[in-house]
């Protein structure tokens, strides 16, 4: 990987976090600098959560495309989708797959658009993104208070996706 700027994306059926991280300037004493972040959100009709409107998919893809043109990242990292757990605490716990289906459409649109544009793309396994560091270790813009439901949680998750993708590449994992 020649450059060290990575675009991280936390896709979602309701909102998508995007972060541009300069991984060349991170130190052991502090997190890598955040160059830019945004949450792309949509108004959600819960009965249609599994079908994000084309305008939402376009807004997410357009934001990543513009950032790719501006920052020329070494990598675009998109958080993948985890298989749902049908049991919680040993008990059957049925889930509504609608948000998962909507998120899958966002992931697919991003992977297709980024691949067609010739940008290197990788997927990062879900889990702990947005919680890799104590809140106080995140760049100031992302270190908001709350229990994971604050306004910057998707951007914080996208930041972690970028950091994790870079770390995986450094270790030879893709």
N, C-alpha and C positions, 0 to 999 in steps of 0.2 A: 504494500500500500504506500504510494508515494506521498500523497497529501495526508493531512490529519483532520480535515474538517469532515464531520459526519452529520448527516441529517437523520434524526431519529423520528419515527412516527408511531404513535399509539392510536391505532384505528378503532373506531367504535361506531355503532349504529346510530347513536345520538350525537356524539361529538368526537372529534379526532384531535389529539395533541400533536404538535410538530415542534421540534427543537433542532437548532443548528448549533453544534458543539465543536469548539476548537480543541481537539485532543492533543495537539502538539504543545500546548502551553499549560497543561495540568501539572500539578506537583503533588508530592506526598503530603504537603501541608494544606492543600486546598483542592477543591474540585476544578475540573477543566472549565475554562470560560464558556459561558453561554453567549453565543453571538446573536441569537434571535429565537423567539418562541411565540406560539399562537395556538389558540384552540379554535378550531372550525366547528361551529355548532349548528344544529338545525332545530326547527320547531317540530316536535314529534307528536304525531297522532299515534297513540299506543297501539291502535288496531292495525297500523301499517308499519310498525317498527322493523319488520323483516324485509321491507322494500324501501330502502333509502331512495329519495327522488333523485333523478339525474342531476338536478342542480346542486345537490349536496355532494355527490360523487365528483362532479366537475370542480366544485370549489376546493375540495381536498387535493385532487390531482393538479389543479392549476397552481395552488399554493406551493406544492412540492416542486413543480416544474419551474416556477419563478425562482425559488430558492436554489435550485440546481443550476440555473443559468447564472445567478448572481455569485454563488459561493464555490461552484465547481467542486463538489464534495468528492472525497476519495470513495465514499460509500453512502448508500441510502439503506438504512436499517428499518425494517417494518416488523412490529411485534406480530407474531403469528397467533394462531387460535388454538386453545387447548380443548381437548376432548372433555365434554361435560362429565362431572362426577354425579352419578345417579344415586349415590348414597352419601349421607352426611352423618357422622357420628354413629355409624352402624345401622342407620335407619334409611329406608327408601326415601328419597327426596326428589320427586319429579321437578324438572325445570321447564321453563318456557323456552323453547329453542329460538324464538323469534329474534331476540337481540343478537344471538350467535349467527343467524342467517344474514342479518343486516351487516354485521361486522365483516363476515366473509365476503360480502360484495365490495366493501371498502378495500379490504386487503387485495382482492382480485383486481380491482381497478388500479390500485397503486402499483402492484407488481407488473401488470400489463403495460401501463403507461411508462413506467421507469425503464422497463426492459426495451420497449420500442425506442425510447429516447437514447438508448445506449448507456445509461447510467448503471454502474455496478450496484446490484441490489442483494440484500441478504435478509433472511427472516431470523428473528430472535424469539426464543421460546418465551411464552408468557410466564409470569410468576415473579412476584416481588418487585416488578418495575414500578417505580414511583416510591419505593421504600428501600432502595439499596443503601442509602445513607441516612444518618439522623437528619432531621429537617434542617438543623442549623448548619449542616455541611453543604447544602445545595447553594447554588448562586442565589444572591439576594432576591431576584425576581421570582424564583421558584420556591423560596423558603417561607411559604405562607402557613398560617396556623390553621388547624382543623384536624379532623380525624379521617383524612383521606377524601373528604367530600368537598374540599375547598375549590376555589375557582382555577387554581393552577395544577390540579392533580394530573390532568392528562398531559400537560406540558412537562411536568416532573417525570412522568412515566416515559414520555418520548425522549427526554434527556437520558434516562437510564437505559433505554433501548440503544441509543447511540453509543454510550459508554460500554455497554455489554458487547455490542457488535465489534467494537474496536478491540476490546480485551480478547474476545474469541479469536479474532484474526491474528492477534499477537501470539496467541498460544497455538495457532495452527488449526483451530476449529472453525468450521463454516456451517 
